[in-house]
Amino acid sequence: MVHIAVIEDDPPTSRQLCGWIAGARPDARIDCWFDRDSAEAALARERYDLVLLDIELGRERNAGVALINALNKRQAGTPVLVVSAMPAAIYRSIMKALDAWDYLQKTTFGEADFIETFLDILREAKARAAMAPATPAAVADELTLDPLWQRSPTWRGQRLNLPLTAQRILATLTQRAGEGVSYDDLFDVVKSGRNRDNVRKHVSTI
């Protein structure tokens, strides 16, 4: 069983996201919270396998930011998926700086895109947990990528904290090193926001 928190102030959107999660992971225990205070109290007493949250909750424009900061203080490393109407071109990098694992902009993705991102995060979190007790590997001299993109890439032994889409783009560029890579090639690994501005944003993050 996985324990998921969905923090979204719009009831229809919350129901839709919870329905998608339940369809993808019938074993999931899902807690739904609609305001910052209730969500913050839940994050203080529960340990979640993944927290999905909106940035704006009610009249609080940056409630999601406060919740991520609170979560980082209590349970650092908990996967956070931000689903917000705020423009990804601006907010993806901000959320990434706060250690959110990925960012989806509302109206730019469908059920299949959401489920793929959601399941990818759960797989990566499971892989990281499995690796945690292991003895650290010798420091590598350059970039190391997991071909299944279930573990974070590393550069000279240091983990690169990149969104999953950016990891896929990085893998594509690495596999095609020395060659020209077109936007159409990169669109194949971008699950939502398939446009040049979005691709350029991911490349800038890399």
Protein Blocks (a to p, Z undefined) as FASTA:
>chain_A
ZZdddddfblklmmmmmmmmmmmmmmbccdddfbfklmmmmmmmpccfbdcddfbgcjbl
klmmmmmmmmmmmmghiacddddfbdfklmmmmmmmnopabdcdehiacfklmmmmmmmm
mmmmmmmmmmmmpccddddfbdcddfklpaccdeehiacdddfklmmmmmmmmmmgoiac
dfklmmmmmmghpafklmmmmmmmZZ
